[in-house]
Amino acid sequence: MEPHITSSNARSLSPQIESEPPSAVGQPQSAIGNSSSAAGQPRAKILLHGHCYQKARPPAADGYPIGVAATIAMLEAVGCQVSLIEAGCCGMAGAFGYEAEHYELSMKIGELTLFPAVRVAGEEVIVAASGVSCQSQIEEGARKKAMHPICLVAIFAHAS
């Protein structure tokens, strides 16, 4: 049986992570706490929003995954089930969405696909986004924290 990850032991599983444990950054305790799995079951369900720079990457000449495909491969390698949000830009575009004259447009862009997808995700689903601006936009527009995928990889890799 795999270890049961909770907010109290997540930091001890990956001491090099300096951020708060998952439940402290807005993820429901059930999303992290139910990561134990039976044989063949995913350790966690991840809803991934890829950053624009990841989406713009051309295929790698060596055939290895890059961009969003590489993020999905990393999360799957530690036993996560990943669903990709088929959305364009989150609307933040770096500091663009923070500027008063662009805020409304930024939110409208997020409402096209990203925010609705995050809002309908169940409590057991962990939202992940590589871009810090994307994470901020998801929190502002959908009222749910998004974790950086590498933090999830560290947590789940140390739990095995």
C-alpha positions as CSV (number, residue, x, y, z in Angstrom):
1,M,0.0,0.0,0.0
2,E,1.3,3.4,-0.9
3,P,1.7,6.1,1.8
4,H,-1.2,8.3,2.7
5,I,-0.2,11.9,1.9
6,T,-1.6,14.6,4.2
7,S,-0.8,18.2,4.7
8,S,1.1,17.4,7.8
9,N,3.4,14.9,6.2
10,A,3.7,16.3,2.7
11,R,6.6,18.6,3.7
12,S,8.5,15.8,5.3
13,L,8.2,13.7,2.1
14,S,9.8,16.5,0.1
15,P,11.9,18.7,2.4
16,Q,13.5,20.6,-0.5
17,I,10.1,22.2,-1.4
18,E,10.0,25.6,0.2
19,S,6.3,26.4,-0.5
20,E,3.4,25.5,1.8
21,P,2.1,21.9,1.7
22,P,-0.7,21.3,-0.7
23,S,-3.7,21.7,1.6
24,A,-2.3,25.0,2.9
25,V,-2.3,26.5,-0.6
26,G,-6.0,25.9,-1.3
27,Q,-6.2,22.4,-2.4
28,P,-8.9,20.4,-0.6
29,Q,-7.5,17.9,1.9
30,S,-9.3,15.1,0.0
31,A,-7.3,15.9,-3.2
32,I,-4.0,15.2,-1.5
33,G,-5.1,12.9,1.3
34,N,-6.6,10.3,-1.0
35,S,-3.5,9.7,-3.1
36,S,-3.0,6.1,-1.9
37,S,-4.1,3.8,-4.6
38,A,-4.9,0.2,-5.2
39,A,-2.9,-1.6,-7.9
40,G,-3.5,0.1,-11.3
41,Q,-5.4,3.1,-9.8
42,P,-4.0,6.6,-10.2
43,R,-2.4,8.2,-7.2
44,A,-4.1,11.6,-7.9
45,K,-6.3,13.2,-10.6
46,I,-4.6,16.2,-12.1
47,L,-6.3,18.9,-14.2
48,L,-3.4,20.6,-16.1
49,H,-3.3,24.0,-17.7
50,G,-0.3,24.4,-19.9
51,H,1.6,27.7,-20.0
52,C,1.7,29.5,-23.4
53,Y,5.4,29.0,-23.7
54,Q,4.9,25.2,-23.4
55,K,2.2,25.2,-26.0
56,A,4.3,27.2,-28.5
57,R,7.2,24.6,-28.4
58,P,7.8,22.7,-31.7
59,P,8.3,18.9,-31.5
60,A,11.7,17.9,-30.3
61,A,14.1,16.5,-32.9
62,D,15.0,13.6,-30.6
63,G,11.5,12.5,-30.1
64,Y,11.4,13.2,-26.4
65,P,8.3,15.0,-25.1
66,I,8.7,18.8,-24.5
67,G,6.3,21.5,-23.4
68,V,2.9,20.3,-22.2
69,A,3.6,16.7,-23.3
70,A,6.7,16.6,-21.0
71,T,4.7,17.9,-18.1
72,I,2.1,15.2,-18.6
73,A,4.8,12.6,-18.9
74,M,6.4,13.7,-15.6
75,L,3.1,13.6,-13.8
76,E,2.1,10.2,-15.3
77,A,5.6,8.8,-14.3
78,V,4.7,9.3,-10.6
79,G,1.3,7.7,-11.0
80,C,-1.0,10.6,-11.6
81,Q,-3.9,10.6,-14.0
82,V,-3.7,13.8,-16.0
83,S,-6.4,15.6,-17.9
84,L,-5.3,18.6,-20.1
85,I,-7.5,21.7,-20.1
86,E,-7.8,22.5,-23.8
87,A,-7.6,26.2,-23.4
88,G,-5.5,28.9,-25.0
89,C,-3.9,31.7,-22.9
90,C,-5.2,32.0,-19.3
91,G,-5.6,35.7,-20.0
92,M,-2.9,37.0,-17.6
93,A,0.0,37.1,-20.2
94,G,2.6,37.9,-17.6
95,A,1.7,41.2,-16.0
96,F,-0.9,42.1,-18.6
97,G,-3.8,41.0,-16.5
98,Y,-2.6,42.9,-13.5
99,E,-2.8,46.2,-15.3
100,A,-6.0,48.0,-14.5
101,E,-6.8,48.8,-18.1
102,H,-6.5,45.1,-19.1
103,Y,-8.0,43.4,-16.1
104,E,-11.6,43.0,-17.5
105,L,-10.2,41.6,-20.8
106,S,-7.9,39.3,-18.9
107,M,-10.9,37.8,-17.0
108,K,-13.0,37.5,-20.2
109,I,-10.2,35.4,-21.8
110,G,-10.0,33.2,-18.7
111,E,-13.8,32.7,-18.9
112,L,-13.6,31.3,-22.4
113,T,-12.5,27.9,-21.4
114,L,-10.1,27.8,-18.4
115,F,-12.2,29.1,-15.5
116,P,-15.3,27.0,-16.4
117,A,-13.1,23.8,-16.6
118,V,-11.5,24.5,-13.2
119,R,-14.9,25.3,-11.6
120,V,-16.5,22.0,-12.6
121,A,-13.5,19.9,-11.5
122,G,-14.4,17.8,-8.5
123,E,-12.9,18.4,-5.0
124,E,-10.7,15.3,-5.6
125,V,-9.0,16.9,-8.6
126,I,-5.8,18.8,-8.1
127,V,-5.3,21.8,-10.5
128,A,-1.8,22.2,-11.8
129,A,-0.3,25.1,-13.9
130,S,3.3,25.7,-14.8
131,G,3.1,29.5,-15.1
132,V,3.1,31.6,-12.0
133,S,0.9,34.1,-13.8
134,C,-1.5,31.2,-14.8
135,Q,-1.6,30.1,-11.2
136,S,-2.6,33.6,-10.1
137,Q,-5.2,33.9,-12.8
138,I,-6.8,30.6,-11.9
139,E,-7.0,31.6,-8.3
140,E,-8.5,35.0,-9.1
141,G,-10.9,33.8,-11.8
142,A,-11.9,30.3,-10.6
143,R,-11.2,30.7,-6.9
144,K,-9.1,27.5,-6.7
145,K,-5.3,27.3,-6.1
146,A,-3.2,25.7,-8.8
147,M,0.0,23.9,-7.9
148,H,3.2,23.9,-10.0
149,P,3.5,20.4,-11.6
150,I,7.1,19.9,-10.3
151,C,5.9,20.3,-6.7
152,L,3.4,17.5,-7.4
153,V,6.1,15.4,-9.0
154,A,8.3,15.9,-5.9
155,I,5.5,15.0,-3.5
156,F,4.4,11.9,-5.3
157,A,7.9,10.7,-6.2
158,H,8.9,10.9,-2.5
159,A,5.7,9.1,-1.4
160,S,6.6,5.9,-3.3
